[in-house]
Every structure is written in structure tokens, then in C-alpha cells.
Amino acid sequence: MKIHNINLFLGWFILGWVVLDVLFSNITLHTVTGALIGTANVMWYCLIEVQE
């Protein structure tokens, strides 16, 4: 359940950043969004690996 909650949180967090990205269309925001999504993917992968 804990893992699911983290996944849900990350999903909404990233969605929020994508919305901001679309609204402001800022090059800095693009970089931050890319970094956040990359970090979230790595974190999620590590959590799955640790869990198994």
C-alpha cells in the first residue's frame, strides 16, 4: 500500500509539473520537468527492486 501511495504521489506531482510546463512554456521549466521525471523514474525503479 505504501508503494502505491508513493506512485500516486509521484504521478500527481509529475502531472502538476507537466501542466505548469504547458502553461508557461519556459525552457528552464522544461529542464526541471525532464530532471524531475528522470529522477522519479529512477526512484520508482529502485523502490521496485528493493521491494522484490
Secondary structure, 3 states (H helix, E strand, C coil): CHHHHHHHHHHHHHHHHHHHHHHHCCHHHHHHHHHHHHHHHHHHHHHHHHHC
